[in-house]
Amino acid sequence: MTELLTKETFLEKVFNFEKNKEWKFEGELPCIIDFYADWCGPCKMIAPVLEELSNDYEGKVNIYKVDTEAEQELAAAFGIRSIPSMLFVPKDADPQMAQGALPKHQLEQIINDVLSVSK
């Protein structure tokens, strides 16, 4: 199941940007962070796909959601200008951002290529 992050849980589970200037991933598993808003149509379309992926990759990839309305500081920290935007965070490499409501097969390809995780 996808998990909603607040700034506090983001600092703990993903990246403590208040403490570290350089990227330092805090998590145990690679993750995807979906930056979304309740009023965003494409965000609503992609939500069930992310739930499916979270089941498909359970124990291999964590999928988090950040409400850009509630967490404006987080959205600003990552320069989010359009939503949905997804941050793909590998365990030991720099994260990569993808924008738009991508189809499931494309998300699976990115999970494979960027996160080095297969089903």
C-alpha positions as CSV (number, residue, x, y, z in Angstrom):
1,M,0.0,0.0,0.0
2,T,1.2,3.5,-0.8
3,E,2.0,5.7,2.2
4,L,1.3,9.4,2.6
5,L,4.4,11.3,3.8
6,T,4.5,14.5,5.8
7,K,7.7,16.6,5.9
8,E,8.6,14.9,9.2
9,T,8.3,11.4,7.9
10,F,10.0,12.4,4.6
11,L,13.0,13.6,6.5
12,E,13.1,10.2,8.4
13,K,12.4,7.8,5.5
14,V,13.8,9.5,2.4
15,F,16.1,12.5,2.7
16,N,16.8,14.9,5.6
17,F,17.5,18.0,3.5
18,E,17.6,20.1,6.7
19,K,20.6,18.2,7.9
20,N,22.4,17.2,4.7
21,K,23.2,19.4,1.7
22,E,24.3,16.5,-0.4
23,W,21.7,13.8,-1.3
24,K,21.7,11.0,1.3
25,F,19.0,8.4,1.1
26,E,17.6,7.4,4.6
27,G,15.5,4.4,3.4
28,E,16.0,0.7,3.5
29,L,14.3,0.0,0.1
30,P,14.4,2.0,-3.1
31,C,11.3,4.1,-3.4
32,I,9.0,6.1,-5.6
33,I,7.6,9.4,-4.4
34,D,4.4,10.6,-6.1
35,F,4.0,14.4,-5.7
36,Y,0.2,15.0,-6.2
37,A,-2.8,17.1,-5.3
38,D,-6.4,16.2,-4.7
39,W,-7.7,18.5,-7.4
40,C,-5.4,17.1,-10.1
41,G,-7.2,14.8,-12.6
42,P,-4.1,12.9,-13.9
43,C,-3.0,12.4,-10.3
44,K,-6.3,10.6,-9.6
45,M,-5.8,8.5,-12.7
46,I,-2.4,7.3,-11.7
47,A,-3.3,6.6,-8.0
48,P,-4.7,3.0,-8.7
49,V,-1.7,2.2,-10.9
50,L,0.7,3.1,-8.0
51,E,-1.4,1.0,-5.6
52,E,-1.0,-2.0,-8.0
53,L,2.7,-1.4,-8.3
54,S,3.0,-1.2,-4.5
55,N,1.5,-4.7,-4.3
56,D,3.5,-6.0,-7.3
57,Y,6.8,-4.9,-5.7
58,E,5.9,-5.4,-2.1
59,G,9.1,-5.8,0.0
60,K,11.2,-4.5,-2.9
61,V,10.1,-0.9,-3.5
62,N,8.3,1.5,-1.2
63,I,5.8,3.9,-2.8
64,Y,5.1,7.2,-1.0
65,K,2.8,10.0,-1.8
66,V,3.3,13.7,-1.0
67,D,0.4,16.1,-1.1
68,T,1.9,19.2,-2.6
69,E,-0.9,21.4,-1.2
70,A,-0.3,20.3,2.4
71,E,3.5,19.9,2.0
72,Q,4.5,23.0,0.0
73,E,8.0,23.1,1.5
74,L,8.7,19.6,0.3
75,A,7.3,20.4,-3.2
76,A,9.5,23.6,-3.2
77,A,12.6,21.7,-2.0
78,F,12.3,19.4,-5.1
79,G,11.3,22.2,-7.5
80,I,7.9,20.6,-8.3
81,R,6.2,22.8,-10.9
82,S,3.8,20.4,-12.5
83,I,2.0,17.4,-11.1
84,P,1.9,14.5,-11.1
85,S,5.7,14.3,-10.7
86,M,7.4,11.2,-9.5
87,L,10.8,10.9,-7.9
88,F,12.5,7.5,-8.4
89,V,15.0,6.9,-5.6
90,P,17.5,4.1,-6.0
91,K,19.2,2.7,-2.9
92,D,22.8,3.9,-3.8
93,A,22.5,6.4,-6.7
94,D,21.0,9.8,-7.3
95,P,17.2,10.1,-7.7
96,Q,15.6,10.8,-11.0
97,M,12.4,12.8,-11.6
98,A,9.7,11.9,-14.1
99,Q,6.7,14.1,-14.9
100,G,3.2,13.2,-16.0
101,A,0.8,10.3,-15.5
102,L,2.9,7.6,-17.0
103,P,1.4,4.2,-18.0
104,K,2.1,1.2,-15.9
105,H,4.5,-0.5,-18.3
106,Q,6.6,2.7,-18.5
107,L,6.7,2.9,-14.6
108,E,7.8,-0.8,-14.5
109,Q,10.6,0.0,-17.0
110,I,11.8,2.9,-14.8
111,I,11.6,0.7,-11.7
112,N,13.7,-1.8,-13.6
113,D,16.3,0.7,-15.1
114,V,16.6,3.3,-12.4
115,L,15.8,1.4,-9.2
116,S,17.4,-1.9,-10.5
117,V,14.5,-3.8,-9.2
118,S,12.5,-6.5,-11.1
119,K,9.3,-8.2,-10.0
